[in-house]
Amino acid sequence: MALNANKPADTDLVSELAGYQRETREEVNSLEALIAALGGVATVTRYACVPGQTTIAVGGASGLSELPLEVVLISGTGIAAITDITGGTEGQNKFFIFLDGNVSFVRDPTKIALNQPATIAQYGGYAGDVLALSNINGAPATPLDGYWTELFRTPRAY
């Protein structure tokens, strides 16, 4: 059942309002049940790269979330140049917020397509920078990871 945006009308009786409230509550409860069945829609993850790390995995105990939207607070215990993000699903979006300057993403149009000239090999964030990536053609049930394309980047504002 879909909610009628035109109800209640200005001319409806006050005694009819309880029916509209029950109908709205029923629809909201159905929506909450659907979101719970998905396991959620978005999450925030703290992720620390180790020195020399080149790959980040989506899924698994130590990887990023499989949810459609994820904010990743990323840092490094040493210098890490990420060349690939594996296990992604088409349409997933990851918003990386850099907590330090130890992590960079390496430009490779087949794995991580950054919006920058080919002569610039990587994007190294500073604390406070944001880099948003979206997965294209990823299918975890197959060997296809797809590739991640940059949606936008926002240098720190301070």
Phi, psi and omega in degrees: 000134179258147178285141179267115182291346181267003182244144354285147177277161180300337183265358180291150179285150178301326181295343180273346185297324180300324178295320178293322178295318178296318180297316179296315180299320179298316180293318179296318178297321177297318179296316178298321179295321178295318179295318179297323179295329178285344185084015181109175180238327184218157178206167174241133183231136170267127183228123179249120177278146176266159180304132178082000181296139180237345185231142171241133180260144171262129182094165181085169185295325184254007183260189176281166182289154176268004179290157183298325181236133179214132171263122182248115175274099190256139178214175178222140175278355176193185182289128178225128177248104185280120180255345184204146172238113187260157173080013181283158177248139180308131178095349177294145177235131179239128178250104183272121174252116184284129178264346177204184181259020184272348184246138174225158176248130184268131181288123173207108186304342179269351181231305177227104183267102180268145180277076179204162181300149180299337181286345177261110189286328184211162176246115178255117182280158172250163179305126180099346178289155177232135176230122181253128181235147177232139181275135177241128175068016178283138178215094187301334180286354179238176176286003184273117175270347187068199175224160181254127180247144181287129173273313178193167171222148180227109176295153181305150186265004182237000000 
